[in-house]
Amino acid sequence: MKNLDKIFEKFSNNKNEIVILLSGVGSGSKLFQSYLDGHSQILMTPSHILMYLIPHWKEWNKKECSLEELINNIFKFHPSLFNSLFDKSVSGGVKNLGEKKKYNFSINKVKFKKTMCYILRNKEINFKNFFLALHIAFCYCNSENPNKKKILFYHLHDERFLIDFLKAFQNAKVKVISMIRELKGNIIKRVKNSQNLPNYHYLNKVDAILLERKSYSNTIWAHHINLDFLRKIPSIKTKVIKHEDLIKRRTLLLKSVCKFFKIKYEKNLEKSTLNKKKWNFDVYKIKTVRGVAKHILEFKRSDYFFYEIFLIDYLNYDYNRKYQYKFYKNFKKNIITFLICLFIILLPSKIELSNFIRSFSLNFFYNYLKSLNFVFNKKKIKLYENSAFYFHKWQHKYEIFKIDNYILKKMKRKKNIFWITTYFFKKIISLILNPLFVIFEYLKRIQSCYGIFIRIILNRRYYPNKI
């Protein structure tokens, strides 16, 4: 354990580099990290388990927690870091690893706490020191050799937390990688798999049904802000990785990544693993090419109205040219297409129109009212507590889950007719107002698209070089 001080000092004194990985909106960040897993020179924790560490730290910092309390909070709020069976993610999780999908890893909490306390003895307890100690302690307790580690790799996932991270690591050697993907083939998949699917997994069905109205506007906004956001931080070295390249040129890509990281290339990089065991990400029973989802290379014309495709290609004209993505039917950018797109933005997308029509259908009312059955069955009630999904995930930032949760807890403890009636009428009012909220999301999407137009005109879009 004595050597752990030297490792800590190297990263603390900015002698070793830190690499931040951003998701790029469902563009294979977990898959990419799985190829880096097991590299002898990379210090990291599995998957994106610690993506909400920064907002959690802010909450803990307000309470002036002791070191022991901070470590206990890690156990409480990030349990799958210490036992993968606690992973509750809807896809691509950290459990059921290996060829037979039976391996699950665990870390001895007593040993971990002892190691953390040893590393941080006589040191200021701040985010930087705690973050470094956490990674080193995990490495040590996971039977890895921390002495060989040259870079710390952090799957931050969400670029919105990046500025806070950089404030804590001033003057550190930081590099950023953001994943990217062809947008026409990805937008609808993100609506279904990154928005709707997690909502149905984590939320009570009655809430997930209504939140479908936000999925498209959320996705359009996220797809067009993630790289532009990085323009605000010109001091860091930023590169992008195309999800498609994990199929088309994986070996060359991984060699280039090692060169960018300034580490040696190792043969185990060719295998997709998590904690050195095969990572089974194909939870949707999808077809794969060289271990990567085949659908990332596909674009379904039927997902869009014809004018939507025209608009997406215009808004991403420079993006497509920079990263060699194909335009639909030889699209060209000129003053005519500019004027056409200014009008097309006002037209509803296929999903937006479907959401509006669905709001008045008998089938929608039936499914919604049926989903309220859990009100009378306390065992099926999901409480919105502890998980960062409810309070720190960007698409839920303005959802008032705390009010719902207060009522839900009252309902679950005892069958009080007042709280059941309050909750029931609250949800009925939400159902009645849903068409208005659908229109609001449509207007929000329009605003986002015109915002992209303005950034294009002012040359404020950002396209880092790819690896």
PANUZA-532316 format. One line per field, with one value per residue (C-alpha): residue in one letter; residue number from 1; x, y, z. Coordinates in steps of 0.001 Angstrom, whole numbers, always signed. Each point is the difference from the previous one (the first is absolute). Layout:
// residues N
residu	(A ...);
num	(NUM ...);
px	(X ...);
py	(Y ...);
pz	(Z ...);
//
This chain:
// residues 467
residu	(M K N L D K I F E K F S N N K N E I V I L L S G V G S G S K L F Q S Y L D G H S Q I L M T P S H I L M Y L I P H W K E W N K K E C S L E E L I N N I F K F H P S L F N S L F D K S V S G G V K N L G E K K K Y N F S I N K V K F K K T M C Y I L R N K E I N F K N F F L A L H I A F C Y C N S E N P N K K K I L F Y H L H D E R F L I D F L K A F Q N A K V K V I S M I R E L K G N I I K R V K N S Q N L P N Y H Y L N K V D A I L L E R K S Y S N T I W A H H I N L D F L R K I P S I K T K V I K H E D L I K R R T L L L K S V C K F F K I K Y E K N L E K S T L N K K K W N F D V Y K I K T V R G V A K H I L E F K R S D Y F F Y E I F L I D Y L N Y D Y N R K Y Q Y K F Y K N F K K N I I T F L I C L F I I L L P S K I E L S N F I R S F S L N F F Y N Y L K S L N F V F N K K K I K L Y E N S A F Y F H K W Q H K Y E I F K I D N Y I L K K M K R K K N I F W I T T Y F F K K I I S L I L N P L F V I F E Y L K R I Q S C Y G I F I R I I L N R R Y Y P N K I);
num	(1 2 3 4 5 6 7 8 9 10 11 12 13 14 15 16 17 18 19 20 21 22 23 24 25 26 27 28 29 30 31 32 33 34 35 36 37 38 39 40 41 42 43 44 45 46 47 48 49 50 51 52 53 54 55 56 57 58 59 60 61 62 63 64 65 66 67 68 69 70 71 72 73 74 75 76 77 78 79 80 81 82 83 84 85 86 87 88 89 90 91 92 93 94 95 96 97 98 99 100 101 102 103 104 105 106 107 108 109 110 111 112 113 114 115 116 117 118 119 120 121 122 123 124 125 126 127 128 129 130 131 132 133 134 135 136 137 138 139 140 141 142 143 144 145 146 147 148 149 150 151 152 153 154 155 156 157 158 159 160 161 162 163 164 165 166 167 168 169 170 171 172 173 174 175 176 177 178 179 180 181 182 183 184 185 186 187 188 189 190 191 192 193 194 195 196 197 198 199 200 201 202 203 204 205 206 207 208 209 210 211 212 213 214 215 216 217 218 219 220 221 222 223 224 225 226 227 228 229 230 231 232 233 234 235 236 237 238 239 240 241 242 243 244 245 246 247 248 249 250 251 252 253 254 255 256 257 258 259 260 261 262 263 264 265 266 267 268 269 270 271 272 273 274 275 276 277 278 279 280 281 282 283 284 285 286 287 288 289 290 291 292 293 294 295 296 297 298 299 300 301 302 303 304 305 306 307 308 309 310 311 312 313 314 315 316 317 318 319 320 321 322 323 324 325 326 327 328 329 330 331 332 333 334 335 336 337 338 339 340 341 342 343 344 345 346 347 348 349 350 351 352 353 354 355 356 357 358 359 360 361 362 363 364 365 366 367 368 369 370 371 372 373 374 375 376 377 378 379 380 381 382 383 384 385 386 387 388 389 390 391 392 393 394 395 396 397 398 399 400 401 402 403 404 405 406 407 408 409 410 411 412 413 414 415 416 417 418 419 420 421 422 423 424 425 426 427 428 429 430 431 432 433 434 435 436 437 438 439 440 441 442 443 444 445 446 447 448 449 450 451 452 453 454 455 456 457 458 459 460 461 462 463 464 465 466 467);
px	(+0 +3013 +386 -3492 +1309 +2329 -2833 -2182 +2749 +581 -3636 -395 +3048 -1250 +2843 -2418 -2798 -3754 -2245 -3727 -2469 -3323 -2924 -921 -3679 -80 +3095 +1763 +1881 -482 +1027 +3128 +974 -460 +2895 +2260 -919 +2906 +2746 +2945 +666 -3585 -1461 -3802 -3193 -2444 -2500 -1651 -863 +1508 -1579 -2051 +2840 +310 -3645 +30 +3172 -1670 -2822 +2376 +2182 -2956 -367 +3725 +374 +2954 +2269 -1764 -3385 +1242 +1206 -3297 -1793 +1984 -1226 -3570 -271 +2363 -566 +692 +3619 +431 -2420 -1117 -3188 -1286 +105 -3523 +763 -2391 +2718 +3696 +435 +2892 -1459 -403 +3447 +2074 -740 -2736 -1343 +438 +2944 -612 +2812 +184 +2384 +650 -1508 +2064 +3226 -1128 -825 +3295 +1902 -1854 +732 +3661 +431 -1824 +1625 +1298 -1429 -2660 -3358 -1089 -1439 +3339 +1675 -3059 -431 +3636 +14 -3214 +1470 +3291 -1769 -2294 +3008 +1837 -3011 -755 +3394 +1495 +3498 -350 +3735 -349 -2818 +896 -3406 -3260 -3002 -3328 -3291 -1735 -2617 -1814 +1811 -2097 +2172 +3277 +505 -403 +2517 +2546 -407 +1057 +2943 +1478 +3327 -393 +839 -3510 -1097 -3602 -1493 -3583 -1727 -1915 -2324 -1909 -3098 -2694 +461 +261 -2651 -3003 +2027 +921 -3653 -869 +3084 +1481 -3239 -3103 +1539 +1784 -3119 -2125 +2734 +480 -3308 -3549 -1662 -2477 +2916 +1926 -3037 -279 +3741 +63 -1093 +3431 +2201 +311 +651 +2502 +1846 +169 +1363 +2538 +1306 +764 +1443 +2466 +2928 -887 +178 +3690 +711 -307 +3164 +2627 +2916 -537 +1041 -3171 -379 -2994 -435 -2551 -2145 +90 +3800 -307 -1183 +1785 +3525 +174 +3647 +1293 -2265 +1207 +3630 -692 -1723 +3095 +2129 -2324 +180 +3777 -247 +1042 -2301 -1028 -1665 -2820 -1352 -1634 -2396 -3128 +223 -1052 +2223 +1897 -3103 -1991 -2493 -3416 -1588 -2459 -2976 -2331 +1020 +1298 +2002 +3700 +2939 +3362 -1679 -1571 -3698 -724 -2754 +2470 +735 -3658 -2394 -3738 -1646 -3441 +886 -358 -2096 +2005 +493 +1433 +2911 +573 +91 +2341 +2472 -58 +515 +2882 +1501 +3443 -218 -640 +2822 +2475 -640 -753 -3663 -2220 -2692 -3414 -383 +2949 -1107 +1523 +308 -886 -2254 -3041 +396 +630 -3338 -1814 +1355 -1078 -3534 +393 +990 -3606 -1410 -636 +2154 -1506 +352 -1401 -3079 -465 +243 -2639 -2480 +616 -922 -3633 -230 -2141 +2839 +2298 -2593 -553 +3715 +551 -2919 +991 +3499 -1531 -946 +3220 -1558 -2107 +2855 +2742 +2492 +248 +708 +3453 +1408 +2215 +2796 +3839 +453 +1596 -2207 -2867 +1812 +3262 -668 -232 -3385 -1630 +1524 -3310 -2277 -1603 +628 +412 -3677 -1116 +2373 -1395 -3511 +1165 +1703 -3184 -1961 +2392 +111 -3736 -3095 -1042 -2918 +1088 +3421 -1348 -2619 +2569 +2361 -2801 -1359 +3488 +577 -3412 +739 +3354 -1862 -2450 +2812 +2211 -910 +1132 +3291 +490 -364 +2440 +2605 -570 +646 +3062 +1385 -584 +1920 +2875 +190 +21 +2717 +2058 -623 +1341 +3128 +535 -323 +2356 +2422 -391 -298 +2897 +1509 +3146 +2261 -696 +2453);
py	(+0 +2277 +497 +1472 +3342 +261 -722 +2601 +2629 -549 +723 +2662 +1918 -240 -2257 -2588 +759 -266 -962 +816 -2045 +1546 -2006 +2087 -1028 -3764 -288 -3011 +1476 -3105 -2210 +2056 -126 -3778 -257 +1987 -2234 -1936 +2180 -103 +3766 +1286 +795 -67 -1335 -2151 +1584 +3342 -919 +3260 +2361 +1754 +283 +3768 +957 -2439 +1603 +3418 -1338 -1684 +3104 +2096 -2336 +256 -3773 -1658 -2344 -3037 +1455 +714 -3572 -1330 +2229 -1653 -3373 +1299 +1994 -2036 -3568 -1756 +1178 -2486 -2722 -196 -1824 +3386 +1349 +1078 +1571 -797 -1006 -602 -527 -1368 -3342 -3395 +114 -2723 -2520 -1663 +3310 -1180 +2095 +2909 +1931 +1337 +2200 -476 +3118 -302 -177 +2849 +2294 -823 +771 +3287 +1122 -925 +1957 +3069 +107 +3521 +1277 +2586 -1613 +1589 -1396 -350 -1941 -2153 -769 -1054 -2062 -1746 -1143 -1106 -1859 -1773 -1023 -1311 -1896 -1406 -1785 +2258 +1451 +3757 +594 -509 +2494 +2984 +1544 +254 -658 +1387 -804 +3265 -705 +3351 +3134 +2166 -1105 +704 +3617 -904 -2801 +2308 +2552 -2675 -1039 +3360 -237 -3761 -1702 -738 -1409 -519 -2580 +278 -2768 +898 -1772 +613 +1883 -1082 -3590 +868 +2569 -2346 -2718 +2498 +962 -3650 -1324 +3002 +1789 -2209 -3329 +1261 +1911 -3135 -1862 +2470 +1889 -981 -741 +2846 +2492 -1750 +159 +3780 +632 -1519 +3439 +1410 -2672 +1416 +3623 -1193 -2107 +2737 +2453 -2454 -1098 +3576 +1335 -2658 +987 +3703 +7 -939 +3220 +1746 -1763 +761 -775 -3794 -2427 -1495 -2832 -1958 -3684 -1215 -2828 -1479 -253 -2590 -2244 +1330 +741 -1188 -1107 +3148 +2104 -1599 +429 +3682 +270 -1413 +2538 +2810 -1316 -528 -3595 -3286 -2107 -3296 -2996 -164 +3256 -2056 -1613 +1628 -671 +1426 -719 -2378 -2091 -11 +2866 -1147 +3203 -1637 +238 +781 -3216 +2154 -1099 +798 +499 -754 +258 +3413 +692 -206 +2616 +2862 -246 +85 +2849 -628 +2438 -933 +1526 +3523 +2211 +869 +3611 -1068 -1717 +3139 +2098 -2356 -13 +3800 +535 -2468 +822 +842 -2880 -2491 +1369 +103 -3595 -1483 -805 -367 +2494 -1211 +177 +2319 +2813 +3426 +3048 +3350 +3017 -1904 -2900 +2560 +1716 -3322 -1214 +3188 -1024 -3759 +546 +1045 -3283 -2791 -3103 -3440 -662 +3394 -437 -3552 +1180 +2674 -2324 -2692 +2443 -197 -3731 -2328 -2511 +2616 +856 -3695 -807 +3062 -710 -3667 +1025 +1712 -3404 -7 +2717 -2710 -2548 +1365 -2719 +1384 +3602 +1233 +2652 +2615 +23 -232 -738 +2899 -893 +1891 +3133 +410 -1425 +2998 -809 -159 +3177 +1864 -2900 +373 -3575 +1145 +980 -3302 -1878 +1660 -1114 -3481 -573 +989 -2430 -2871 +250 -185 -17 +3538 +994 +3662 -688 -2545 +2502 +2820 -2066 -1305 +3460 +1369 -2629 +542 +3722 -897 -2200 +2788 +2524 -2389 +1363 +3466 -1422 -1841 +3354 +1567 -2665 +626 +3731 -823 -2112 +2886 +2315 -2492 -255 +3770 +161 -2415 +2225 +3009 -1911 -1049 +3605 +1284 -2873 -1147 -3714 -2202 -3013 -1434 -2249 -3709 -2656);
pz	(+0 +442 -3760 -228 +1259 -3004 -2421 +1692 -147 -3729 -832 +2668 -1282 -3603 -1148 -1419 -2443 +521 -2908 +125 -2056 -1064 -1347 -3024 +360 -350 -2148 +1498 +2960 +2179 -2908 -662 +3674 -29 -2480 +2343 +2935 +1432 -1515 +2390 -238 +349 +3412 -102 +1544 -2013 -2383 +936 +3593 +1280 -2544 +2718 +2498 -562 +757 +2912 +1333 -87 +2155 +2453 +165 +1169 +2970 +853 +125 +1702 -1973 +1430 -955 -3533 -430 +1349 -2522 -2796 +1276 +117 -3239 -2196 +1275 -3319 +245 +2833 -1057 -3616 +1027 +1211 -3546 -995 -3363 -2806 -2476 -319 +3714 +2028 +1089 -1672 -1560 -1646 -2743 +2075 +1349 +3584 +1267 +2365 +1668 +3539 +2000 +3716 +1619 +3187 -1974 -2248 +2933 +1690 -3216 -536 +3563 -411 -3255 +1328 +3420 +733 -3310 -664 -735 -3253 -3214 -1767 +2789 +666 -3701 -429 +3195 -1056 -3318 +1531 +2809 -2475 -2089 +3055 +1380 -3459 -38 -2664 +65 +563 -532 -3752 -468 -2197 -688 +1906 -2228 +1255 -1717 +878 -2685 +259 -1207 +2331 +2925 -1787 +1083 +3678 -433 -1638 +2789 +2474 -2197 -925 -1856 -381 -3295 -1236 -3341 -1089 -2328 -1198 -1909 -3172 -2388 -3252 +1107 -2466 +1106 +3693 +947 +64 +1737 +2741 +393 +604 +1807 +1830 +899 +10 +988 +3157 +1031 -148 +1878 +2869 +237 +773 -3330 +381 -17 -2772 -2309 +310 -250 -3486 -1212 +969 -1539 -3504 +991 +2622 -2565 -2647 +2566 +1428 -3391 -989 +3254 +1171 -2251 -78 +3796 -184 -1866 +3373 +1182 -2664 +2334 -33 -2706 -1484 -2469 -1230 -764 -2523 +1302 -3506 +174 +2750 -2838 -3062 +1293 +3597 +151 -1686 +2202 +3238 -1039 -663 +3383 +1728 -1849 +1131 +3580 -246 +1183 -1605 -2154 +1588 -1652 +2543 -1493 -2749 +2492 +1414 +3736 +3344 +2971 -2345 -734 -3237 -8 -1230 -1233 -2426 +2354 -2908 -1831 -2804 -3003 +262 -2339 +1597 +3401 -704 -571 -3720 +151 +539 -3720 -961 -768 -283 -2395 +1399 +3400 -1400 -2216 -3127 +1098 +3389 -1736 -2063 +3184 +1901 -2890 -202 +3730 -101 -3372 +1382 +2520 -2815 -2133 +2885 +1072 -3442 +525 -3058 -938 -1066 -3800 -755 +2290 -748 +2220 -1595 +473 -1316 +2436 +2744 -627 -354 +3334 +1768 -904 +511 +3630 +659 -1329 +2520 -23 -403 +3726 +1022 -2170 +1281 +3629 -566 -1734 +2599 +2792 -1135 -673 +2107 +100 +1551 +2666 +714 +403 +2151 +2338 +153 +1077 +3046 +1445 +2015 +2190 +1609 +147 +2262 -1014 -3539 +984 -999 +2303 -1615 +2563 +82 -3701 -1881 -2980 +1638 +1096 -1959 -3465 -2307 -1569 +3438 +1357 +7 +914 +3433 +1134 +3604 +230 -1508 +2243 +3123 -933 -1042 +3347 +1826 -2166 +507 +3791 +443 -2151 +721 -2223 +39 -1542 -2465 -1161 -180 -2125 -2215 -806 -535 -2670 -1592 -316 -1623 -2480 -887 -480 -1965 -3487 +1124 +1266 -3302 -1792 +2471 -815 -3713 +539 +2107 -2848 -2428 +2320 +161 -3780 -490 +2656 -2107 -3046 +1860 +1060 -3631 -1244 +2710 -629 +3606 -589 +1082 -1748 +1649 -2025 +150 +1100);
//
